[in-house]
Amino acid sequence: MTLQLPPLSLYVHIPWCVQKCPYCDFNSHGQHGELPQQEYVDALLADLQADLGYVQGRNLHTIFIGGGTPSLFDASQIKRLLEGVNALIPFENDIEITMEANPGTLEHDDFSAYRAAGVTRLSIGVQSFSKDKLNLLGRIHNEDEAKVAAKKAKQADYLSFNLDLMHGLPNQSFAEAMHDIDTATALAPPHLSWYQLTIEPNTLFHSKPPQLPDDENLWQIYEQGQKKLADLGYEQYEISAYAKPGFQCRHNLNYWQFGDYLGIGCGAHGKVTIVEQNRIVRTVKIKHPKGYLAAENYTFETTDVIEEDRPLEYLMNRLRLMTPIAKTEFEQRTGQSADVVKLGMQKSIERGLLTETNTHWQLTPKGHMFVNDLLSQFI
């Protein structure tokens, strides 16, 4: 089997935020003084220029600008960034360009300015509509600002927008979790990310753990939340992502389908396929803003995904999605025959985690609950 070039995406990391949240383990840094917007965009474009060898004749079909809080940058700088990227790599006609934004009042421009700059999709970090929970999470906005942000996203004529919502928050009751879902869906976002708070290493919550709901309450929240979203027409297409028909996030789909993506900016990760060399390469850029801005070579590390690890890496990503897995996709993305996972798949089928046809594998409802057990068959 030979590798085939998958679609190409671009991830852009803007590392600054107003203040670091106690649950956040992303590469983000609190804002101190004026941000080096001009210099950072210059560095991003130079970073991309150095990665052009990975493009291999492809157009970009999605861009995701994440952080940190990218909406701390002026819309004029986002416009300059996107125009610079397009000058280096052609865009698909229907390119999806997502930017993360906070509902707080401290950003430079309103949402219509970012839409005019070329952003087609917003992802708004709401997390909760409870004042108490927002304070515990270190968020700078309140419930009203979150509602206004969603309404402004609609008025600015974005092709889609997402609301980020968390559950399993410190001391969160079932009623509070359902209120968050009801409030979010009343704003009619085409896409909703709804995921459980997890305590990650190297966060304030890890050093001072808050009291989280017990497993029974977590399951009740998850089960009833799923039902509410389904009844409102939101399809769960990924472990923590729900969308109205036609509004799935194409950028994230490319991640989970083991597609290719360039990563530029502080600490950004990339994954690219090099067919002629039968290689899959992962890249990591310099993490700290000062080091990144002073760099001549922005790449901190490049590693190969060795052939024997490709099936597991593919499945770790692909099993996040609810859709059947085409055996041809497995072969094209890993460069290996589907036979290499035959034994593990058969064991999973016998345990009721998976079903199989001549062309596809499909997780069962039990399989979605025990994905790690299934993956253990391939370690």
Secondary structure, DSSP 4 states (H G I P E B T S, - for coil): -------EEEEEEE-EESS--TT--SS-EE--SS--HHHHHHHHHHHHHHTGGGTTTPPEEEEEEEES-GGGS-HHHHHHHHHHHHHHSPEEEEEEEEEEE-SSS-SSS-HHHHHHHT--EEEEEEE-S-HHHHHHTT-S--HHHHHHHHHHHHHTT-SEEEEEEEES-TT--HHHHHHHHHHHHHT--SEEEEEE----TTSHHHHS---PPPHHHHHHHHHHHHHHHHHTT-EEEETTEEE-TT---HHHHHHHTT-EEEEEETT-EEEEEEGGGTEEEEEEE--SHHHHHH-SS-EEEEEE--GGGHHHHHHHHHTTBSSPEEHHHHHHHHSS-GGGGHHHHHHHHHTTSEEE-SSEEEE-HHHHHTHHHHHGGG-
